Amino acid sequence: MDRDHQIGHAYFMDILSLSDLYKTWYYRLIPLLSEYFYNDLETIQSIIGKEFIDQRGQVKLIDYKTTDGNASPFEQAFMRISKGNVDV
């Protein structure tokens, strides 16, 4: 959104696997965004989409494991954020 609301690269430095990204996303980045935007549900959903946060502001855990070799639901949702195609 602006310079004061950017997530720095340091959050991603220790990520070596999808599991690491999953843990960083749910336990470091979503809480950080909640703090940045004072739990403003609409703003947070506009950034990361409704796939990760429900209408009551509760975090929704999306499975990151897959058995068919395709991208997991977590990976698909995360890729939509990186492309700017969030479900608002």
N, CA, C and O atoms as CSV, one atom per row, in Angstrom:
chain,resi,resn,atom,element,x,y,z
A,1,MET,N,N,0.821,-1.190,0.000
A,1,MET,CA,C,0.000,0.000,0.000
A,1,MET,C,C,0.865,1.255,0.000
A,1,MET,O,O,0.695,2.139,-0.840
A,2,ASP,N,N,1.794,1.323,0.950
A,2,ASP,CA,C,2.718,2.449,0.989
A,2,ASP,C,C,3.978,2.014,1.730
A,2,ASP,O,O,4.069,0.885,2.213
A,3,ARG,N,N,4.923,2.900,1.812
A,3,ARG,CA,C,6.218,2.583,2.412
A,3,ARG,C,C,6.110,2.126,3.869
A,3,ARG,O,O,6.881,1.272,4.308
A,4,ASP,N,N,5.178,2.680,4.607
A,4,ASP,CA,C,5.020,2.326,6.020
A,4,ASP,C,C,4.362,0.969,6.225
A,4,ASP,O,O,4.351,0.452,7.342
A,5,HIS,N,N,3.821,0.394,5.181
A,5,HIS,CA,C,3.108,-0.874,5.303
A,5,HIS,C,C,3.721,-1.966,4.430
A,5,HIS,O,O,3.009,-2.843,3.941
A,6,GLN,N,N,5.009,-1.919,4.237
A,6,GLN,CA,C,5.696,-2.933,3.452
A,6,GLN,C,C,6.277,-4.001,4.370
A,6,GLN,O,O,6.731,-3.712,5.477
A,7,ILE,N,N,6.252,-5.217,3.895
A,7,ILE,CA,C,6.848,-6.332,4.626
A,7,ILE,C,C,8.252,-6.524,4.080
A,7,ILE,O,O,8.440,-6.727,2.880
A,8,GLY,N,N,9.222,-6.460,4.955
A,8,GLY,CA,C,10.608,-6.553,4.532
A,8,GLY,C,C,11.055,-7.962,4.181
A,8,GLY,O,O,10.413,-8.948,4.542
A,9,HIS,N,N,12.148,-8.031,3.482
A,9,HIS,CA,C,12.691,-9.314,3.027
A,9,HIS,C,C,13.154,-10.210,4.171
A,9,HIS,O,O,13.242,-11.426,3.999
A,10,ALA,N,N,13.447,-9.644,5.315
A,10,ALA,CA,C,13.946,-10.437,6.446
A,10,ALA,C,C,12.954,-11.520,6.870
A,10,ALA,O,O,13.362,-12.562,7.383
A,11,TYR,N,N,11.672,-11.287,6.661
A,11,TYR,CA,C,10.672,-12.301,7.012
A,11,TYR,C,C,10.802,-13.546,6.140
A,11,TYR,O,O,10.350,-14.623,6.530
A,12,PHE,N,N,11.404,-13.411,4.983
A,12,PHE,CA,C,11.482,-14.515,4.032
A,12,PHE,C,C,12.870,-15.162,3.955
A,12,PHE,O,O,13.065,-16.117,3.202
A,13,MET,N,N,13.811,-14.660,4.710
A,13,MET,CA,C,15.196,-15.127,4.610
A,13,MET,C,C,15.384,-16.596,5.004
A,13,MET,O,O,16.193,-17.294,4.394
A,14,ASP,N,N,14.664,-17.064,5.992
A,14,ASP,CA,C,14.865,-18.427,6.494
A,14,ASP,C,C,13.912,-19.448,5.885
A,14,ASP,O,O,13.853,-20.587,6.348
A,15,ILE,N,N,13.181,-19.065,4.874
A,15,ILE,CA,C,12.223,-19.980,4.262
A,15,ILE,C,C,12.948,-20.876,3.261
A,15,ILE,O,O,13.509,-20.409,2.269
A,16,LEU,N,N,12.920,-22.171,3.549
A,16,LEU,CA,C,13.582,-23.141,2.682
A,16,LEU,C,C,12.612,-24.152,2.091
A,16,LEU,O,O,12.984,-24.935,1.218
A,17,SER,N,N,11.378,-24.139,2.561
A,17,SER,CA,C,10.397,-25.111,2.089
A,17,SER,C,C,9.000,-24.497,2.128
A,17,SER,O,O,8.790,-23.420,2.686
A,18,LEU,N,N,8.067,-25.196,1.531
A,18,LEU,CA,C,6.680,-24.750,1.570
A,18,LEU,C,C,6.170,-24.735,3.008
A,18,LEU,O,O,5.398,-23.854,3.386
A,19,SER,N,N,6.592,-25.688,3.791
A,19,SER,CA,C,6.213,-25.734,5.204
A,19,SER,C,C,6.706,-24.488,5.937
A,19,SER,O,O,5.981,-23.925,6.757
A,20,ASP,N,N,7.917,-24.061,5.653
A,20,ASP,CA,C,8.461,-22.837,6.264
A,20,ASP,C,C,7.641,-21.615,5.855
A,20,ASP,O,O,7.344,-20.756,6.686
A,21,LEU,N,N,7.275,-21.538,4.573
A,21,LEU,CA,C,6.460,-20.418,4.093
A,21,LEU,C,C,5.103,-20.418,4.792
A,21,LEU,O,O,4.612,-19.371,5.214
A,22,TYR,N,N,4.512,-21.582,4.907
A,22,TYR,CA,C,3.207,-21.734,5.568
A,22,TYR,C,C,3.271,-21.207,7.006
A,22,TYR,O,O,2.420,-20.421,7.423
A,23,LYS,N,N,4.269,-21.637,7.744
A,23,LYS,CA,C,4.415,-21.196,9.139
A,23,LYS,C,C,4.684,-19.699,9.226
A,23,LYS,O,O,4.116,-19.020,10.081
A,24,THR,N,N,5.534,-19.181,8.360
A,24,THR,CA,C,5.828,-17.748,8.349
A,24,THR,C,C,4.575,-16.955,8.018
A,24,THR,O,O,4.295,-15.936,8.649
A,25,TRP,N,N,3.825,-17.420,7.033
A,25,TRP,CA,C,2.610,-16.733,6.615
A,25,TRP,C,C,1.602,-16.629,7.760
A,25,TRP,O,O,1.099,-15.548,8.068
A,26,TYR,N,N,1.319,-17.770,8.379
A,26,TYR,CA,C,0.278,-17.797,9.409
A,26,TYR,C,C,0.719,-17.271,10.767
A,26,TYR,O,O,-0.089,-16.679,11.483
A,27,TYR,N,N,1.967,-17.468,11.139
A,27,TYR,CA,C,2.398,-17.105,12.490
A,27,TYR,C,C,3.199,-15.818,12.582
A,27,TYR,O,O,3.452,-15.321,13.679
A,28,ARG,N,N,3.605,-15.267,11.429
A,28,ARG,CA,C,4.352,-14.001,11.462
A,28,ARG,C,C,3.718,-12.918,10.601
A,28,ARG,O,O,3.583,-11.776,11.040
A,29,LEU,N,N,3.328,-13.269,9.377
A,29,LEU,CA,C,2.873,-12.234,8.445
A,29,LEU,C,C,1.418,-11.823,8.633
A,29,LEU,O,O,1.122,-10.628,8.632
A,30,ILE,N,N,0.509,-12.763,8.792
A,30,ILE,CA,C,-0.886,-12.375,9.031
A,30,ILE,C,C,-1.009,-11.588,10.330
A,30,ILE,O,O,-1.700,-10.570,10.348
A,31,PRO,N,N,-0.362,-12.019,11.430
A,31,PRO,CA,C,-0.418,-11.178,12.635
A,31,PRO,C,C,0.185,-9.784,12.418
A,31,PRO,O,O,-0.314,-8.801,12.965
A,32,LEU,N,N,1.249,-9.701,11.626
A,32,LEU,CA,C,1.853,-8.404,11.335
A,32,LEU,C,C,0.876,-7.507,10.578
A,32,LEU,O,O,0.737,-6.326,10.900
A,33,LEU,N,N,0.201,-8.066,9.574
A,33,LEU,CA,C,-0.784,-7.281,8.827
A,33,LEU,C,C,-1.936,-6.831,9.724
A,33,LEU,O,O,-2.429,-5.711,9.592
A,34,SER,N,N,-2.357,-7.695,10.623
A,34,SER,CA,C,-3.418,-7.322,11.566
A,34,SER,C,C,-2.985,-6.153,12.434
A,34,SER,O,O,-3.778,-5.262,12.736
A,35,GLU,N,N,-1.732,-6.166,12.827
A,35,GLU,CA,C,-1.201,-5.064,13.628
A,35,GLU,C,C,-1.066,-3.791,12.797
A,35,GLU,O,O,-1.426,-2.708,13.258
A,36,TYR,N,N,-0.550,-3.915,11.578
A,36,TYR,CA,C,-0.389,-2.759,10.701
A,36,TYR,C,C,-1.717,-2.029,10.482
A,36,TYR,O,O,-1.772,-0.800,10.472
A,37,PHE,N,N,-2.773,-2.806,10.311
A,37,PHE,CA,C,-4.065,-2.224,9.944
A,37,PHE,C,C,-5.079,-2.278,11.078
A,37,PHE,O,O,-6.285,-2.201,10.843
A,38,TYR,N,N,-4.596,-2.409,12.292
A,38,TYR,CA,C,-5.445,-2.350,13.494
A,38,TYR,C,C,-6.664,-3.261,13.376
A,38,TYR,O,O,-7.778,-2.870,13.727
A,39,ASN,N,N,-6.445,-4.475,12.880
A,39,ASN,CA,C,-7.500,-5.471,12.706
A,39,ASN,C,C,-8.640,-4.998,11.808
A,39,ASN,O,O,-9.770,-5.466,11.949
A,40,ASP,N,N,-8.358,-4.083,10.893
A,40,ASP,CA,C,-9.358,-3.617,9.926
A,40,ASP,C,C,-9.583,-4.732,8.909
A,40,ASP,O,O,-8.798,-4.904,7.977
A,41,LEU,N,N,-10.654,-5.477,9.098
A,41,LEU,CA,C,-10.944,-6.670,8.321
A,41,LEU,C,C,-11.010,-6.395,6.825
A,41,LEU,O,O,-10.443,-7.152,6.037
A,42,GLU,N,N,-11.676,-5.347,6.427
A,42,GLU,CA,C,-11.820,-5.046,5.004
A,42,GLU,C,C,-10.477,-4.763,4.338
A,42,GLU,O,O,-10.229,-5.213,3.219
A,43,THR,N,N,-9.616,-4.024,5.019
A,43,THR,CA,C,-8.305,-3.716,4.447
A,43,THR,C,C,-7.456,-4.973,4.338
A,43,THR,O,O,-6.812,-5.204,3.315
A,44,ILE,N,N,-7.452,-5.775,5.379
A,44,ILE,CA,C,-6.660,-7.005,5.353
A,44,ILE,C,C,-7.160,-7.936,4.256
A,44,ILE,O,O,-6.362,-8.519,3.523
A,45,GLN,N,N,-8.478,-8.077,4.142
A,45,GLN,CA,C,-9.037,-8.926,3.079
A,45,GLN,C,C,-8.722,-8.375,1.697
A,45,GLN,O,O,-8.540,-9.146,0.755
A,46,SER,N,N,-8.655,-7.064,1.559
A,46,SER,CA,C,-8.335,-6.496,0.252
A,46,SER,C,C,-6.895,-6.790,-0.145
A,46,SER,O,O,-6.562,-6.792,-1.330
A,47,ILE,N,N,-6.047,-7.037,0.837
A,47,ILE,CA,C,-4.639,-7.327,0.564
A,47,ILE,C,C,-4.409,-8.818,0.341
A,47,ILE,O,O,-3.740,-9.209,-0.615
A,48,ILE,N,N,-4.971,-9.664,1.235
A,48,ILE,CA,C,-4.685,-11.100,1.148
A,48,ILE,C,C,-5.880,-11.937,0.719
A,48,ILE,O,O,-5.722,-13.130,0.459
A,49,GLY,N,N,-7.058,-11.356,0.639
A,49,GLY,CA,C,-8.239,-12.081,0.183
A,49,GLY,C,C,-9.009,-12.756,1.300
A,49,GLY,O,O,-8.535,-12.888,2.428
A,50,LYS,N,N,-10.203,-13.175,0.951
A,50,LYS,CA,C,-11.092,-13.827,1.915
A,50,LYS,C,C,-10.735,-15.285,2.145
A,50,LYS,O,O,-11.285,-15.926,3.040
A,51,GLU,N,N,-9.827,-15.805,1.354
A,51,GLU,CA,C,-9.424,-17.206,1.528
A,51,GLU,C,C,-8.674,-17.419,2.840
A,51,GLU,O,O,-8.683,-18.519,3.393
A,52,PHE,N,N,-8.033,-16.377,3.332
A,52,PHE,CA,C,-7.236,-16.497,4.550
A,52,PHE,C,C,-7.923,-15.930,5.778
A,52,PHE,O,O,-7.585,-16.313,6.898
A,53,ILE,N,N,-8.882,-15.025,5.596
A,53,ILE,CA,C,-9.563,-14.373,6.723
A,53,ILE,C,C,-11.067,-14.431,6.448
A,53,ILE,O,O,-11.519,-14.016,5.380
A,54,ASP,N,N,-11.848,-14.948,7.412
A,54,ASP,CA,C,-13.293,-14.994,7.188
A,54,ASP,C,C,-13.968,-13.684,7.592
A,54,ASP,O,O,-13.296,-12.741,8.011
A,55,GLN,N,N,-15.282,-13.625,7.467
A,55,GLN,CA,C,-16.035,-12.393,7.718
A,55,GLN,C,C,-15.998,-11.941,9.177
A,55,GLN,O,O,-16.256,-10.774,9.470
A,56,ARG,N,N,-15.683,-12.848,10.085
A,56,ARG,CA,C,-15.587,-12.494,11.505
A,56,ARG,C,C,-14.165,-12.105,11.894
A,56,ARG,O,O,-13.904,-11.762,13.047
A,57,GLY,N,N,-13.256,-12.160,10.939
A,57,GLY,CA,C,-11.866,-11.812,11.207
A,57,GLY,C,C,-11.021,-12.974,11.683
A,57,GLY,O,O,-9.888,-12.785,12.127
A,58,GLN,N,N,-11.566,-14.172,11.593
A,58,GLN,CA,C,-10.833,-15.361,12.012
A,58,GLN,C,C,-9.941,-15.847,10.876
A,58,GLN,O,O,-10.340,-15.838,9.712
A,59,VAL,N,N,-8.745,-16.266,11.225
A,59,VAL,CA,C,-7.808,-16.797,10.236
A,59,VAL,C,C,-8.273,-18.188,9.817
A,59,VAL,O,O,-8.600,-19.027,10.657
A,60,LYS,N,N,-8.298,-18.420,8.502
A,60,LYS,CA,C,-8.672,-19.726,7.965
A,60,LYS,C,C,-7.404,-20.443,7.527
A,60,LYS,O,O,-6.653,-19.937,6.694
A,61,LEU,N,N,-7.171,-21.607,8.083
A,61,LEU,CA,C,-6.005,-22.400,7.704
A,61,LEU,C,C,-6.315,-23.161,6.421
A,61,LEU,O,O,-7.306,-23.888,6.341
A,62,ILE,N,N,-5.475,-22.990,5.440
A,62,ILE,CA,C,-5.627,-23.661,4.155
A,62,ILE,C,C,-4.534,-24.716,4.059
A,62,ILE,O,O,-3.373,-24.446,4.369
A,63,ASP,N,N,-4.904,-25.906,3.634
A,63,ASP,CA,C,-3.958,-27.013,3.570
A,63,ASP,C,C,-2.847,-26.733,2.558
A,63,ASP,O,O,-3.101,-26.260,1.450
A,64,TYR,N,N,-1.620,-27.032,2.961
A,64,TYR,CA,C,-0.482,-26.831,2.065
A,64,TYR,C,C,0.067,-28.144,1.524
A,64,TYR,O,O,1.036,-28.148,0.764
A,65,LYS,N,N,-0.540,-29.245,1.908
A,65,LYS,CA,C,-0.078,-30.544,1.431
A,65,LYS,C,C,-0.963,-31.009,0.291
A,65,LYS,O,O,-2.160,-30.727,0.255
A,66,THR,N,N,-0.355,-31.721,-0.632
A,66,THR,CA,C,-1.088,-32.273,-1.762
A,66,THR,C,C,-0.496,-33.631,-2.105
A,66,THR,O,O,0.694,-33.872,-1.904
A,67,THR,N,N,-1.326,-34.498,-2.616
A,67,THR,CA,C,-0.839,-35.827,-2.984
A,67,THR,C,C,-0.833,-36.049,-4.489
A,67,THR,O,O,-0.295,-37.045,-4.972
A,68,ASP,N,N,-1.432,-35.122,-5.230
A,68,ASP,CA,C,-1.553,-35.327,-6.675
A,68,ASP,C,C,-0.475,-34.617,-7.492
A,68,ASP,O,O,-0.493,-34.679,-8.722
A,69,GLY,N,N,0.461,-33.945,-6.824
A,69,GLY,CA,C,1.540,-33.278,-7.544
A,69,GLY,C,C,1.200,-31.879,-8.030
A,69,GLY,O,O,2.075,-31.167,-8.523
A,70,ASN,N,N,-0.053,-31.477,-7.897
A,70,ASN,CA,C,-0.460,-30.127,-8.281
A,70,ASN,C,C,-0.225,-29.160,-7.119
A,70,ASN,O,O,0.100,-29.576,-6.007
A,71,ALA,N,N,-0.390,-27.898,-7.386
A,71,ALA,CA,C,-0.244,-26.883,-6.332
A,71,ALA,C,C,-1.344,-27.080,-5.285
A,71,ALA,O,O,-2.501,-27.332,-5.623
A,72,SER,N,N,-0.973,-26.965,-4.045
A,72,SER,CA,C,-1.931,-27.113,-2.945
A,72,SER,C,C,-2.863,-25.904,-2.898
A,72,SER,O,O,-2.575,-24.879,-3.517
A,73,PRO,N,N,-3.977,-26.012,-2.173
A,73,PRO,CA,C,-4.859,-24.854,-2.026
A,73,PRO,C,C,-4.128,-23.631,-1.448
A,73,PRO,O,O,-4.407,-22.501,-1.851
A,74,PHE,N,N,-3.204,-23.847,-0.517
A,74,PHE,CA,C,-2.425,-22.744,0.048
A,74,PHE,C,C,-1.570,-22.093,-1.036
A,74,PHE,O,O,-1.541,-20.869,-1.162
A,75,GLU,N,N,-0.878,-22.915,-1.811
A,75,GLU,CA,C,-0.021,-22.373,-2.872
A,75,GLU,C,C,-0.844,-21.591,-3.898
A,75,GLU,O,O,-0.419,-20.528,-4.352
A,76,GLN,N,N,-2.004,-22.104,-4.262
A,76,GLN,CA,C,-2.856,-21.415,-5.226
A,76,GLN,C,C,-3.308,-20.060,-4.687
A,76,GLN,O,O,-3.266,-19.057,-5.401
A,77,ALA,N,N,-3.739,-20.032,-3.428
A,77,ALA,CA,C,-4.183,-18.771,-2.816
A,77,ALA,C,C,-3.025,-17.795,-2.702
A,77,ALA,O,O,-3.197,-16.602,-2.954
A,78,PHE,N,N,-1.854,-18.276,-2.331
A,78,PHE,CA,C,-0.676,-17.426,-2.192
A,78,PHE,C,C,-0.259,-16.853,-3.546
A,78,PHE,O,O,0.130,-15.688,-3.638
A,79,MET,N,N,-0.340,-17.666,-4.588
A,79,MET,CA,C,0.016,-17.193,-5.930
A,79,MET,C,C,-0.956,-16.110,-6.402
A,79,MET,O,O,-0.549,-15.173,-7.090
A,80,ARG,N,N,-2.238,-16.231,-6.038
A,80,ARG,CA,C,-3.204,-15.194,-6.416
A,80,ARG,C,C,-2.845,-13.857,-5.777
A,80,ARG,O,O,-3.018,-12.804,-6.392
A,81,ILE,N,N,-2.346,-13.897,-4.550
A,81,ILE,CA,C,-1.919,-12.652,-3.888
A,81,ILE,C,C,-0.755,-12.033,-4.651
A,81,ILE,O,O,-0.744,-10.831,-4.915
A,82,SER,N,N,0.219,-12.857,-5.002
A,82,SER,CA,C,1.405,-12.325,-5.695
A,82,SER,C,C,1.064,-11.754,-7.060
A,82,SER,O,O,1.782,-10.892,-7.569
A,83,LYS,N,N,-0.024,-12.225,-7.659
A,83,LYS,CA,C,-0.448,-11.708,-8.957
A,83,LYS,C,C,-1.482,-10.587,-8.821
A,83,LYS,O,O,-1.899,-9.993,-9.815
A,84,GLY,N,N,-1.888,-10.308,-7.591
A,84,GLY,CA,C,-2.874,-9.249,-7.367
A,84,GLY,C,C,-4.296,-9.669,-7.649
A,84,GLY,O,O,-5.165,-8.817,-7.838
A,85,ASN,N,N,-4.557,-10.970,-7.683
A,85,ASN,CA,C,-5.895,-11.477,-7.972
A,85,ASN,C,C,-6.563,-12.040,-6.720
A,85,ASN,O,O,-6.965,-13.203,-6.707
A,86,VAL,N,N,-6.685,-11.240,-5.683
A,86,VAL,CA,C,-7.270,-11.728,-4.443
A,86,VAL,C,C,-8.787,-11.736,-4.538
A,86,VAL,O,O,-9.383,-10.939,-5.262
A,87,ASP,N,N,-9.396,-12.644,-3.799
A,87,ASP,CA,C,-10.851,-12.771,-3.746
A,87,ASP,C,C,-11.373,-11.863,-2.641
A,87,ASP,O,O,-11.318,-12.216,-1.463
A,88,VAL,N,N,-11.875,-10.705,-3.017
A,88,VAL,CA,C,-12.335,-9.723,-2.034
A,88,VAL,C,C,-13.835,-9.741,-1.948
A,88,VAL,O,O,-14.419,-8.983,-1.173
